[in-house]
Amino acid sequence: MPTNKEVINSFLNEKRTSKMKNLWTDGSFLYSYHTAIASIINKSVVITDYTAPFNISQTTSQHVNLVKRACAAQNIKHVVVKPINFGR
């Protein structure tokens, strides 16, 4: 089973990977559980910021931070957006 880092790297390279328990990619989107937390649009990564105060769970918040750090470490163009219609 791949590690979180391997799943994120597969996503950043637009490759499909096997599912982990709670983090997976179909090559276009990165999912934490059943929530899309990032996508690739025009060669830029769009990260939905499900961290406080918008966090769904501690694990999803950790996944969001992992992909933010991976993009920064690999100098990948990315933008972080707030969730839409989060009810807050």
C-alpha positions in Angstrom: 0.0 0.0 0.0 1.4 3.4 -0.9 2.3 6.0 1.7 0.6 9.4 1.9 3.7 11.0 0.3 3.6 8.5 -2.6 -0.1 9.2 -3.2 0.5 12.9 -3.3 3.4 12.5 -5.6 1.3 10.4 -7.9 -1.4 13.1 -7.9 1.2 15.8 -8.6 2.4 13.8 -11.6 -1.2 13.2 -12.7 -1.0 9.5 -12.2 -3.6 7.2 -10.8 -2.6 5.2 -7.7 -4.0 2.5 -5.6 -6.2 3.7 -2.8 -5.1 4.1 0.8 -7.5 3.9 3.6 -8.3 7.6 3.5 -6.1 9.4 0.8 -6.2 8.5 -2.9 -6.1 10.0 -6.4 -7.7 9.3 -9.7 -4.9 11.3 -11.4 -7.0 14.4 -11.7 -8.2 14.9 -8.1 -6.7 14.2 -4.7 -9.2 12.9 -2.2 -9.3 12.8 1.6 -11.9 10.2 2.4 -14.6 11.1 -0.2 -13.8 14.9 -0.3 -11.8 16.3 -3.2 -9.1 18.4 -1.5 -7.0 19.3 -4.6 -7.2 19.3 -8.4 -5.0 20.1 -11.3 -6.2 22.8 -13.6 -4.1 24.2 -16.5 -1.0 22.7 -14.9 -1.6 24.4 -11.6 -2.7 22.7 -8.4 -5.8 24.1 -6.8 -6.0 23.1 -3.1 -9.2 23.5 -1.2 -8.2 24.7 2.3 -10.0 22.3 4.6 -8.0 23.4 7.6 -9.3 25.4 10.6 -11.8 27.0 10.7 -13.0 25.0 7.7 -11.7 21.6 8.7 -13.8 18.5 8.2 -11.6 16.3 10.3 -8.1 16.4 11.7 -7.0 13.8 9.1 -8.3 15.8 6.2 -6.6 18.9 7.6 -3.3 17.0 7.7 -3.8 15.8 4.1 -4.3 19.4 3.0 -1.2 20.5 4.7 0.8 17.6 3.2 -0.1 18.6 -0.3 0.6 22.3 0.4 4.1 21.4 1.6 4.7 19.0 -1.3 3.8 21.7 -3.8 6.1 24.2 -2.1 9.0 21.7 -1.8 8.8 20.8 -5.5 8.2 24.4 -6.7 4.9 23.4 -8.2 2.6 26.3 -9.0 -0.4 26.1 -6.7 -3.2 28.2 -5.3 -5.1 27.7 -2.0 -8.8 28.4 -2.0 -11.5 28.5 0.7 -14.3 25.9 0.5 -17.5 27.1 -1.1 -20.8 27.0 0.7 -19.2 25.6 3.9 -22.0 27.1 6.0 -19.8 29.4 8.1 
